[in-house]
């Protein structure tokens, strides 16, 4: 439910890449992919997936998860900035950058490294925390000073105790993609309502989960609701020529 919008976008990108390349099996790199929440399902679709993550514990959990699912996923230990040293330039059709830019030392360098992995026509899927969404959540939790701090801080952080060092507006994400030489697609909101609706309303009513997913998909591109989502998603494409 929380990632339905992202999966819809990924399925569209995969179909486009398969049509453009004539290959059903695509080479995918998941930067900061952790335990394989995206990598394992993508491998189950038949694609070749490599996860690069700095945590050996996460990579061990990834290996177990892949084994339990009966798929093969390669895991490499390293940071997003190390991608150019770990993998060959022009070796990927799709790179995932989900919940990574918030934590890297230099988001522009990290995206440049990911762009360097792409073949012509390849794509980067970027998912990042949204400062406006964070302000809404802090306010609903009664943390009004923190909500105001998120909106005032250039990095979108609400203070020293904030576990997310920085957040990104849609404009900031598209700007970073352009800086990396990638053409940004539309910005989508992810988890507009999913984090706000009490779980008892979803779990206790037949069909409620499906209805919430449909609402999320509609709200993801709404010009107002998109901007209050917990996360923002955008796909950047490397020009074919």
C-alpha positions as CSV (number, residue, x, y, z in Angstrom):
1,X,0.0,0.0,0.0
2,X,2.7,2.5,1.0
3,X,4.7,1.9,-2.2
4,X,2.0,1.2,-4.7
5,X,2.5,4.5,-6.5
6,X,6.3,3.7,-6.9
7,X,5.6,0.2,-8.2
8,X,3.2,1.6,-10.8
9,X,5.8,4.0,-12.0
10,X,8.5,1.3,-12.0
11,X,6.4,-1.1,-14.0
12,X,5.8,1.6,-16.6
13,X,9.6,2.3,-16.8
14,X,10.4,-1.4,-17.1
15,X,8.0,-1.8,-19.9
16,X,9.4,1.2,-21.7
17,X,13.0,0.0,-21.3
18,X,12.1,-3.5,-22.5
19,X,10.4,-2.1,-25.5
20,X,13.3,0.3,-26.3
21,X,16.1,-2.3,-25.8
22,X,14.3,-5.4,-27.1
23,X,15.4,-7.2,-23.9
24,X,13.1,-8.8,-21.3
25,X,15.9,-9.1,-18.8
26,X,17.2,-5.7,-17.7
27,X,20.2,-4.8,-15.6
28,X,19.1,-3.1,-12.4
29,X,21.2,-1.5,-9.6
30,X,19.6,-0.7,-6.3
31,X,21.8,1.9,-4.6
32,X,21.2,1.7,-0.8
33,X,18.8,-1.2,-1.4
34,X,19.2,-2.6,2.1
35,X,17.4,-5.8,2.7
36,X,15.9,-6.0,-0.8
37,X,12.4,-4.6,-0.5
38,X,12.5,-3.6,-4.1
39,X,15.4,-5.7,-5.3
40,X,14.0,-9.2,-4.6
41,X,10.6,-8.5,-6.3
42,X,12.4,-7.1,-9.3
43,X,14.6,-10.2,-9.4
44,X,11.5,-12.4,-9.2
45,X,10.3,-10.7,-12.4
46,X,13.4,-12.1,-14.1
47,X,15.7,-9.1,-14.0
48,X,19.4,-9.1,-13.1
49,X,19.6,-7.0,-9.9
50,X,22.6,-5.8,-7.9
51,X,22.2,-4.1,-4.5
52,X,24.9,-1.7,-3.3
53,X,24.6,-0.9,0.4
54,X,27.0,0.1,3.2
55,X,25.6,-2.2,5.8
56,X,26.9,-5.8,6.0
57,X,23.9,-6.7,8.2
58,X,21.5,-5.5,5.5
59,X,23.3,-7.3,2.8
60,X,23.2,-10.5,4.9
61,X,19.4,-10.1,5.3
62,X,19.1,-9.4,1.6
63,X,20.9,-12.7,0.9
64,X,18.5,-14.6,3.2
65,X,15.4,-12.9,1.7
66,X,16.5,-13.6,-1.9
67,X,17.2,-17.3,-1.0
68,X,13.8,-17.6,0.7
69,X,12.2,-16.2,-2.5
70,X,14.2,-18.5,-4.8
71,X,15.9,-15.7,-6.7
72,X,19.5,-14.5,-7.1
73,X,20.5,-10.9,-6.2
74,X,24.1,-9.8,-6.1
75,X,25.0,-7.7,-3.0
76,X,28.0,-5.4,-2.9
77,X,29.1,-3.4,0.2
78,X,29.7,0.3,-0.5
79,X,28.2,3.8,-0.5
80,X,26.4,5.5,-3.3
81,X,29.4,7.6,-4.0
82,X,31.4,4.4,-4.6
83,X,29.2,3.2,-7.5
84,X,31.7,4.2,-10.1
85,X,34.4,2.1,-8.5
86,X,32.2,-0.9,-7.8
87,X,30.4,-1.2,-11.2
88,X,31.3,-0.5,-14.8
89,X,30.1,2.7,-16.5
90,X,27.1,2.1,-18.8
91,X,26.3,-1.2,-17.2
92,X,22.7,-0.5,-16.0
93,X,19.3,0.0,-17.6
94,X,17.7,1.2,-14.3
95,X,19.2,2.5,-11.1
96,X,17.0,2.8,-7.9
97,X,17.8,5.6,-5.5
98,X,15.2,5.2,-2.9
99,X,15.6,6.9,0.5
100,X,19.2,7.5,-0.2
101,X,19.7,11.2,-1.0
102,X,18.5,12.2,2.5
103,X,21.6,10.5,4.1
104,X,24.5,10.8,1.6
105,X,27.2,13.4,2.2
106,X,26.7,15.0,-1.3
107,X,23.4,14.2,-3.1
108,X,24.6,15.8,-6.3
109,X,27.7,13.5,-6.4
110,X,25.7,10.5,-5.6
111,X,23.2,11.1,-8.4
112,X,26.1,11.8,-10.8
113,X,27.6,8.4,-9.9
114,X,24.3,6.7,-10.5
115,X,23.8,8.5,-13.9
116,X,27.3,7.3,-14.9
117,X,26.1,3.7,-14.6
118,X,23.3,4.2,-17.1
119,X,23.2,3.0,-20.7
120,X,21.8,5.5,-23.2
121,X,18.1,5.7,-22.6
122,X,18.4,4.3,-19.1
123,X,16.6,5.6,-16.0
124,X,17.1,6.5,-12.4
125,X,14.1,6.1,-10.0
126,X,14.4,8.6,-7.1
127,X,12.3,8.5,-4.0
128,X,13.0,11.0,-1.2
129,X,11.4,12.5,1.9
130,X,9.3,15.6,1.4
131,X,9.7,18.5,3.9
132,X,6.1,19.7,3.5
133,X,4.9,16.2,4.3
134,X,7.2,16.0,7.4
135,X,5.7,19.3,8.6
136,X,2.2,18.0,8.3
137,X,3.1,14.9,10.3
138,X,4.9,16.8,13.0
139,X,1.9,19.1,13.4
140,X,-0.5,16.2,13.6
141,X,1.7,14.8,16.4
142,X,1.4,18.0,18.3
143,X,5.0,19.0,17.6
144,X,4.2,22.5,16.2
145,X,7.6,24.0,16.8
146,X,9.2,21.1,14.9
147,X,6.7,21.5,12.1
148,X,7.7,25.1,11.7
149,X,11.3,24.3,11.9
150,X,11.0,21.8,9.0
151,X,9.5,24.5,6.8
152,X,12.1,27.1,7.8
153,X,15.2,24.9,7.5
154,X,16.9,24.9,4.0
155,X,17.5,21.2,4.5
156,X,14.0,20.4,5.7
157,X,15.1,19.1,9.1
158,X,13.2,19.7,12.3
159,X,16.2,19.6,14.6
160,X,19.1,17.7,16.0
161,X,17.0,14.7,16.9
162,X,15.5,14.4,13.5
163,X,16.6,11.0,12.1
164,X,16.3,12.4,8.5
165,X,19.2,14.8,7.9
166,X,17.6,16.5,4.8
167,X,14.5,16.4,2.7
168,X,13.7,17.5,-0.9
169,X,11.0,19.4,-2.6
170,X,10.0,18.3,-6.1
171,X,11.9,21.3,-7.6
172,X,15.1,20.3,-5.7
173,X,14.9,16.7,-7.0
174,X,14.3,17.7,-10.6
175,X,17.2,20.2,-10.3
176,X,19.5,17.5,-9.0
177,X,18.5,15.2,-11.9
178,X,19.2,18.0,-14.5
179,X,22.6,18.6,-12.9
180,X,23.4,14.9,-13.4
181,X,22.4,15.2,-17.1
182,X,19.1,13.4,-16.7
183,X,15.7,14.4,-18.0
184,X,13.2,14.5,-15.2
185,X,9.7,13.1,-15.6
186,X,6.7,14.2,-13.5
187,X,7.0,14.4,-9.7
188,X,4.6,12.1,-7.9
189,X,3.5,12.1,-4.3
190,X,3.9,8.9,-2.3
191,X,2.0,8.2,0.9
192,X,-0.3,11.2,0.7
193,X,-2.9,9.5,2.9
194,X,-1.4,6.1,3.8
195,X,0.4,7.4,6.9
196,X,-2.5,9.5,8.1
197,X,-5.4,7.0,8.0
198,X,-5.6,4.9,11.2
199,X,-4.8,1.2,10.5
200,X,-8.1,0.1,12.1
201,X,-10.0,1.8,9.3
202,X,-8.0,0.0,6.7
203,X,-7.8,-3.4,8.3
204,X,-11.3,-3.6,9.6
205,X,-13.3,-2.7,6.5
206,X,-13.6,-5.1,3.5
207,X,-12.1,-3.4,0.4
208,X,-10.7,-0.5,2.4
209,X,-7.1,-1.3,1.5
210,X,-7.8,-1.5,-2.2
211,X,-9.8,1.8,-2.0
212,X,-6.9,3.5,-0.2
213,X,-4.4,2.3,-2.8
214,X,-6.7,3.7,-5.6
215,X,-6.9,7.0,-3.7
216,X,-3.2,7.2,-3.3
217,X,-2.7,6.6,-7.0
218,X,-5.2,9.5,-7.8
219,X,-3.6,11.8,-5.2
220,X,-0.1,11.1,-6.4
221,X,-0.4,13.4,-9.4
222,X,-2.9,15.9,-7.9
223,X,-1.3,19.4,-8.1
224,X,-2.0,20.2,-4.4
225,X,-2.1,16.8,-2.6
226,X,1.1,15.6,-4.3
227,X,3.0,18.3,-2.4
228,X,2.0,17.2,1.1
229,X,3.0,13.5,0.5
230,X,5.5,11.9,2.9
231,X,7.7,11.2,0.0
232,X,8.2,12.4,-3.6
233,X,9.1,10.1,-6.5
234,X,10.5,11.1,-9.9
235,X,12.2,9.2,-12.7
236,X,15.2,10.8,-14.5
237,X,16.2,9.4,-17.9
238,X,19.5,9.5,-19.7
239,X,19.0,10.8,-23.3
240,X,19.2,8.0,-25.9
241,X,21.7,9.9,-28.0
